Amino acid sequence: MTIQIDHLHKSYGSGAEAHEVLHDINLTIDSGEVFGILGSSGAGKSTLVRCINLLERPTSGKVLIDGRDITGVKGKELADVRAGIGMIFQNFSLFQQRTVLRNVTFPLELNHTPKAKREERARYLLDLVGLADLADRYPSQLSGCQQQRVAIARAPPARSTPPRRRRSSTCYVASTVNLM
């Protein structure tokens, strides 16, 4: 899967009150790449990621997935597109009342993957990020780095096959590290 951003603009407000957050962004994330967005606080990192997955609509420009313009896609079709893109946001968005294992199985629960398959996949992903032995802990019992690794384990799209230690056909976008 390739994600291409073509002349993307995002503004809040209109007319003289408009505040342009993203100006003429052009970017290509090729299949299998893990891509991080770095910048100072308020630089538009989260806005860019939210425009990529259309949680926010760009003011103008295009978001293309494998050459297909998805900027106008809505409803179930948009949900299907999002299912193929893994995102990790800066606050990790872990469920505090769920164990590490249940946090990682959550996207698979949403697409009705059988329990045995989702647990097998989650254990595999936790092993990949070095947290297999912490599967029964809760996020509050983990360090910040460990919580980030849980978010990474949860990020692979629910419909993808488990990642291997080689290039895959799935794209992951890691968002928003604030630089001082």
C-alpha positions in Angstrom: 0.0 0.0 0.0 1.4 3.4 -1.0 0.0 6.6 0.6 0.5 9.8 -1.4 -0.3 13.3 -0.3 -0.7 15.7 -3.2 -0.8 19.5 -2.6 -2.6 19.1 0.7 -3.8 22.2 2.5 -5.7 22.4 5.8 -7.2 25.6 7.3 -9.4 26.3 10.2 -11.9 29.1 10.0 -12.7 31.1 6.8 -12.0 34.4 5.2 -9.8 36.8 7.1 -10.1 34.6 10.2 -8.7 31.5 8.4 -5.6 29.9 10.0 -3.7 27.7 7.6 -2.1 24.8 9.5 -0.9 22.8 6.5 0.4 24.4 3.3 1.0 22.5 0.1 2.1 19.2 1.7 3.5 16.7 -0.8 4.5 13.3 0.5 4.8 9.7 -0.5 4.9 6.8 2.0 5.8 3.6 0.1 4.6 0.2 0.8 6.2 -1.3 3.9 7.6 2.0 5.2 7.3 3.0 8.8 7.0 6.8 8.8 7.4 9.2 11.7 6.4 12.9 11.7 8.6 15.1 13.8 8.2 18.8 14.6 7.7 21.4 17.3 4.4 21.7 19.3 1.7 23.2 17.1 3.5 22.5 13.8 0.5 20.5 12.4 1.8 16.9 12.9 -1.4 15.5 14.3 -3.5 17.5 11.8 -1.5 15.9 8.9 -2.1 12.4 10.3 -5.7 13.1 10.8 -6.0 14.3 7.2 -4.2 11.2 6.0 -6.8 8.9 7.6 -9.6 11.5 6.9 -10.5 12.0 10.6 -10.3 15.6 9.4 -11.0 16.6 5.8 -8.3 18.6 4.0 -9.3 22.1 2.8 -7.8 21.2 -0.6 -5.5 18.6 -2.1 -5.7 14.9 -2.3 -4.9 11.8 -0.3 -4.3 8.8 -2.5 -4.0 5.2 -1.5 -2.4 3.0 -4.2 -3.2 5.8 -6.7 -6.8 6.0 -5.7 -8.1 9.4 -4.5 -9.9 8.7 -1.2 -10.4 12.4 -0.3 -14.1 12.2 -1.0 -14.7 8.7 0.3 -17.3 8.4 3.2 -19.2 5.8 5.3 -18.4 2.1 5.1 -16.0 2.7 2.2 -14.0 5.0 4.3 -14.0 2.5 7.2 -12.6 -0.1 4.8 -9.8 2.2 3.7 -8.9 3.1 7.3 -8.8 -0.7 8.2 -5.7 -0.9 5.9 -3.8 1.9 7.6 -2.1 1.5 11.0 -1.7 4.7 13.1 0.1 5.4 16.3 -0.8 8.7 17.9 1.4 10.6 20.5 -0.8 9.7 23.5 -1.0 6.0 22.5 -4.7 5.8 23.3 -4.4 2.7 25.3 -7.5 1.4 27.2 -6.5 1.7 30.9 -9.1 -0.9 31.9 -7.8 -3.5 29.4 -4.7 -5.6 29.8 -1.8 -5.2 27.3 -3.1 -8.3 25.5 -6.6 -7.0 25.3 -5.4 -3.6 24.0 -3.6 -5.4 21.2 -6.6 -7.6 20.4 -9.1 -4.7 20.3 -8.9 -3.9 16.5 -9.4 -7.6 15.8 -12.5 -7.6 18.0 -14.0 -4.8 16.0 -13.7 -6.9 12.8 -15.1 -10.0 14.5 -11.9 -12.1 14.3 -12.4 -15.3 16.3 -10.9 -15.0 19.9 -8.3 -17.7 19.4 -7.0 -16.1 16.2 -6.9 -12.6 17.7 -5.1 -13.8 20.8 -2.5 -15.7 18.7 -1.9 -12.7 16.6 -1.6 -10.3 19.6 0.9 -12.6 21.3 2.9 -12.7 18.1 2.9 -8.9 17.8 3.8 -8.5 21.5 6.7 -10.8 21.0 7.9 -8.7 18.1 8.0 -5.6 20.3 9.5 -7.5 23.2 6.5 -7.4 25.5 5.3 -11.0 25.4 5.9 -11.4 29.2 3.8 -8.3 30.0 0.6 -9.4 28.3 -1.4 -9.6 31.5 -0.4 -6.2 32.9 -2.3 -3.0 32.6 -1.0 0.2 30.9 -0.6 1.9 34.3 1.9 -0.8 35.2 4.1 -0.1 32.2 6.7 2.5 31.5 6.0 5.1 28.8 8.3 3.3 26.4 6.5 0.0 27.1 3.1 1.7 26.5 4.5 3.0 23.2 5.5 -0.5 22.2 1.9 -1.7 23.0 0.6 1.0 20.7 3.0 -0.2 18.0 1.9 -3.8 18.5 -1.7 -2.7 18.1 -1.1 -0.5 15.0 -1.0 -3.1 12.2 -4.2 -2.9 10.3 -6.8 -5.4 11.4 -7.1 -7.0 8.0 -3.3 -7.4 7.4 -1.3 -10.5 7.9 1.2 -10.3 10.8 4.2 -8.3 10.0 7.4 -10.1 9.3 10.9 -8.9 9.7 11.0 -7.9 6.1 9.1 -5.4 3.9 5.4 -5.9 4.1 2.5 -4.7 2.0 1.1 -2.7 4.9 1.8 1.0 5.7 2.1 2.3 9.2 2.2 5.9 10.1 3.6 6.9 13.5 2.6 10.4 14.5 3.7 13.4 16.3 6.8 13.5 18.4 7.1 17.0 19.8 10.6 18.6 19.6 11.6 21.3 22.0 
